[in-house]
Amino acid sequence: MAKRKRRYSPSAGRDVESEMRRYRRGTARSGRGGKVKSRKQAIAIGLSKARKKGKKVPRKAS
């Protein structure tokens, strides 16, 4: 069986992890001081931050 290529880098996963931690603590913010209200939103913010840092993350689905 062929080995599958990684879609996200491990460091991108850590960025998402840290954002999820902030979301659970209630300190995650988005935009101009807006509270992050859902898990999906927190994950999207984490991936966006990873993308900005140049980590291996697939392009946003439009």
VENBELHU-V160866 format. One record per residue. N is the residue number from 0. RES is the residue in one letter. PHI is phi in whole degrees, -180 to 180 (999 if undefined). D_CENTER is the distance of its C-alpha to the mean C-alpha in Angstrom with 2 decimals. Layout:
BEGIN
n: {N N}
res: {RES RES}
phi: {PHI PHI}
d_center: {D_CENTER D_CENTER}
END
This chain:
BEGIN
n: {0 1 2 3 4 5 6 7 8 9 10 11 12 13 14 15 16 17 18 19 20 21 22 23 24 25 26 27 28 29 30 31 32 33 34 35 36 37 38 39 40 41 42 43 44 45 46 47 48 49 50 51 52 53 54 55 56 57 58 59 60 61}
res: {M A K R K R R Y S P S A G R D V E S E M R R Y R R G T A R S G R G G K V K S R K Q A I A I G L S K A R K K G K K V P R K A S}
phi: {999 -74 -79 -83 -79 -65 -89 -120 -75 -58 -69 -68 -63 -68 -63 -65 -58 -68 -68 -64 -62 -63 -63 -66 -78 88 -107 -75 -128 -142 68 -89 78 -74 -76 -83 -102 -137 -62 -58 -63 -63 -64 -62 -67 -60 -68 -63 -64 -63 -60 -63 -80 86 -81 -78 -140 -61 -63 -66 -78 -96}
d_center: {30.08 27.86 24.71 21.50 19.39 15.85 13.35 10.33 11.42 11.62 10.38 6.99 7.08 8.36 5.84 3.65 7.39 8.51 6.68 8.14 11.23 11.60 11.39 14.03 16.11 16.14 15.25 11.98 13.16 12.52 15.17 18.50 18.14 17.05 15.84 12.71 14.66 12.72 10.28 9.20 8.74 6.70 4.18 4.87 4.94 2.19 2.79 5.80 6.47 6.49 8.60 10.71 11.48 12.71 10.96 11.59 9.27 11.44 12.46 11.55 14.07 16.53}
END
